[in-house]
């Protein structure tokens, strides 16, 4: 894929995710933050199935969705994507900026919607702020997306198991927020959609505006079209091959 194709695909995915997120946000706002669809079902089942071992594991997983872990993963994504010291540093800086700005935008959306969390009696971990979209979910999904993009650039035909493991971690972080009782399931869906929309826009912008030389350093030779610059002997033009 060339940079134009990458920009089109990333932009299309981003716009689609933003559109779905906007619809969900309007529904949440229209219902004044009340539970939607399967929200009550997921919460009730979570409350009814909480052995101590599972709670401890869920708290451990959910803790990795905030703080330093997502930023370390974003920096790691840059280190994986770059081929030289210069491109590694720049890619890491761009990944960290994508994550940080995405968190700020998510916080602004959360403050504007102000959806209440589930009843506090169901909480089994600390939480603060409003519910929609889930902060832990959004942050983890953004760092997962950055790392998957980096892994795909470096090994377009391999690393499937590692990408699946990274995706699994991101999904678990979101689901533990519901299991621990501090978010509705639609808060988690909102976080996934928000992350996909923002990451798509970031990738589209990078494909459009980053210098071509830098992009070439960051992607494998099989990912971009190349031209055959083999030298040709002008004296052979027009000559027929000898028998």
C-alpha positions in Angstrom: 0.0 0.0 0.0 1.3 3.5 -0.8 0.8 6.5 1.4 -2.4 7.6 -0.4 -4.0 4.2 0.2 -3.0 4.2 3.8 -4.5 7.7 4.3 -7.7 6.6 2.6 -8.1 3.4 4.6 -7.2 5.1 7.9 -9.4 8.0 7.3 -12.4 5.8 6.3 -12.0 3.7 9.4 -11.6 6.8 11.6 -14.7 8.5 10.1 -16.8 5.3 10.4 -15.8 5.0 14.1 -16.5 8.6 14.8 -19.9 8.3 13.2 -20.8 5.3 15.3 -19.4 7.0 18.4 -21.5 10.1 17.7 -24.7 8.1 17.3 -24.0 6.3 20.6 -23.2 9.5 22.4 -26.4 11.1 21.2 -28.4 8.1 22.4 -26.6 8.3 25.8 -27.4 12.0 26.0 -31.0 11.5 24.9 -31.5 9.0 27.7 -29.9 11.3 30.3 -27.2 8.7 30.9 -29.7 5.9 31.8 -28.5 2.3 31.1 -28.9 1.1 27.5 -29.6 -2.2 25.9 -27.5 -4.8 27.7 -26.0 -2.5 30.3 -28.1 -3.8 33.2 -27.7 -7.4 32.1 -23.9 -7.2 32.0 -23.8 -5.4 35.4 -26.1 -7.9 37.1 -24.1 -10.9 35.8 -20.9 -9.3 36.9 -22.2 -8.6 40.4 -23.4 -12.2 40.7 -20.1 -13.8 39.6 -17.3 -12.3 41.6 -15.0 -14.8 43.4 -12.1 -13.2 45.1 -9.6 -14.7 42.7 -11.4 -13.3 39.7 -11.7 -9.9 41.4 -8.0 -9.8 42.1 -7.1 -10.7 38.5 -9.6 -8.1 37.2 -8.1 -5.4 39.4 -4.7 -6.2 38.2 -5.6 -6.1 34.5 -7.6 -2.9 34.9 -4.7 -1.2 36.6 -2.6 -1.6 33.5 -5.1 0.5 31.4 -4.0 3.7 33.0 -0.8 5.4 34.3 2.6 4.6 32.8 1.8 1.3 31.1 -0.1 2.7 28.1 2.6 5.4 27.6 5.3 2.8 27.7 3.5 0.8 25.1 3.1 3.9 22.9 6.8 4.6 23.2 7.6 0.9 22.4 5.4 1.1 19.3 7.6 4.0 18.1 10.8 2.0 18.8 9.4 -1.0 16.9 8.2 1.0 13.9 11.4 3.0 13.3 14.4 1.6 11.5 16.9 4.2 12.5 17.5 6.0 15.8 16.0 9.2 14.3 12.8 7.5 13.1 12.5 5.6 16.4 12.6 8.8 18.4 10.2 10.6 16.1 7.8 7.7 15.9 7.8 7.4 19.7 7.1 11.1 20.1 4.2 10.9 17.6 2.8 7.9 19.4 3.0 9.6 22.8 1.4 12.7 21.3 -1.4 10.7 19.8 -2.1 9.1 23.1 -1.9 12.2 25.2 -4.1 14.4 22.9 -6.6 11.5 22.6 -6.8 11.4 26.4 -7.5 15.1 26.5 -10.2 14.9 23.9 -11.8 12.0 25.6 -11.8 13.9 28.9 -13.5 16.9 27.2 -16.2 14.6 25.7 -16.7 13.0 29.1 -17.2 16.3 30.8 -19.7 17.5 28.2 -21.8 14.4 28.3 -21.6 13.8 32.1 -23.1 10.3 32.2 -23.4 8.9 35.8 -21.6 5.7 36.6 -23.4 2.5 37.8 -24.6 2.6 41.5 -21.6 2.9 43.9 -22.8 -0.2 45.8 -21.7 -2.3 42.8 -18.1 -0.9 42.7 -15.3 -3.1 43.6 -12.4 -0.7 42.7 -11.8 3.0 42.8 -13.2 5.2 40.1 -13.6 8.9 39.6 -15.2 11.2 37.1 -18.1 10.6 34.7 -18.7 7.3 32.9 -18.9 7.9 29.1 -16.6 7.1 27.4 -14.5 4.8 29.6 -11.1 6.3 30.2 -9.2 3.1 30.9 -10.8 1.5 27.8 -9.9 4.4 25.5 -6.3 4.7 26.8 -5.7 1.0 26.5 -7.2 0.8 23.0 -5.1 3.6 21.7 -1.9 2.1 23.0 -3.0 -1.3 21.5 -3.7 0.3 18.2 -0.4 2.1 18.0 1.5 -1.1 18.9 -0.5 -3.2 16.3 0.3 -0.7 13.6 4.0 -0.8 14.5 4.0 -4.6 14.5 2.3 -4.7 11.2 4.8 -2.3 9.6 7.8 -4.3 10.8 6.3 -7.7 10.1 3.4 -7.4 7.6 3.3 -11.2 7.2 4.1 -12.4 10.7 3.6 -11.7 14.3 -0.1 -12.7 14.3 0.0 -14.3 17.7 1.6 -11.2 19.2 -1.0 -9.0 17.7 -3.8 -11.2 19.0 -2.3 -11.1 22.5 -2.0 -7.3 22.4 -5.7 -7.1 21.2 -6.7 -9.5 23.9 -5.1 -7.3 26.6 -6.9 -4.2 25.3 -10.3 -6.0 25.2 -9.8 -7.3 28.8 -9.0 -3.9 30.2 -12.4 -2.6 28.9 -14.3 -5.6 30.1 -12.8 -5.5 33.5 -14.3 -2.0 33.9 -17.8 -3.5 33.6 -16.9 -6.5 35.7 -15.7 -4.3 38.5 -18.9 -2.3 38.4 -17.5 1.1 37.6 -18.7 1.4 34.0 -21.7 0.5 31.9 -21.0 -1.8 28.9 -21.9 1.0 26.5 -19.2 3.2 28.2 -16.7 0.6 27.1 -18.1 0.4 23.6 -17.8 4.2 23.4 -14.2 4.0 24.5 -13.4 1.5 21.8 -15.1 3.6 19.1 -13.5 6.8 20.3 -10.0 5.2 20.2 -10.6 3.8 16.7 -11.8 7.2 15.4 -8.9 9.1 16.9 -6.3 6.6 15.9 -7.6 6.5 12.3 -7.4 10.3 12.1 -3.9 10.3 13.4 -2.7 7.7 10.9 -4.5 9.5 8.1 -2.7 12.8 9.1 0.6 11.0 9.4 0.3 9.4 5.9 -0.6 12.8 4.4 1.9 15.1 6.0 5.0 13.2 7.2 7.9 13.5 4.7 8.1 10.6 2.2 11.7 9.9 3.3 10.7 9.5 6.9 7.8 7.2 5.9 10.1 5.1 3.8 12.4 4.6 6.8 9.5 3.5 9.0 8.0 0.9 6.7 9.3 -2.2 5.2 10.2 -2.4 1.5 7.3 -4.7 0.9 4.8 -2.2 2.1 5.5 0.5 -0.6 5.7 0.3 -4.3 9.2 0.7 -5.7 10.5 1.4 -9.1 13.0 -0.5 -11.0 16.0 1.8 -11.4 18.3 -0.8 -12.9 20.7 0.7 -15.4 20.1 0.0 -19.0 22.7 0.0 -21.7 21.6 2.6 -24.3 23.6 0.8 -26.9 21.4 -2.3 -26.6 18.2 -0.3 -27.4 16.6 -1.5 -30.6 19.0 -4.4 -31.0 17.7 -7.9 -31.3 18.9 -10.6 -29.0 21.7 -12.7 -30.5 20.7 -16.3 -31.2 
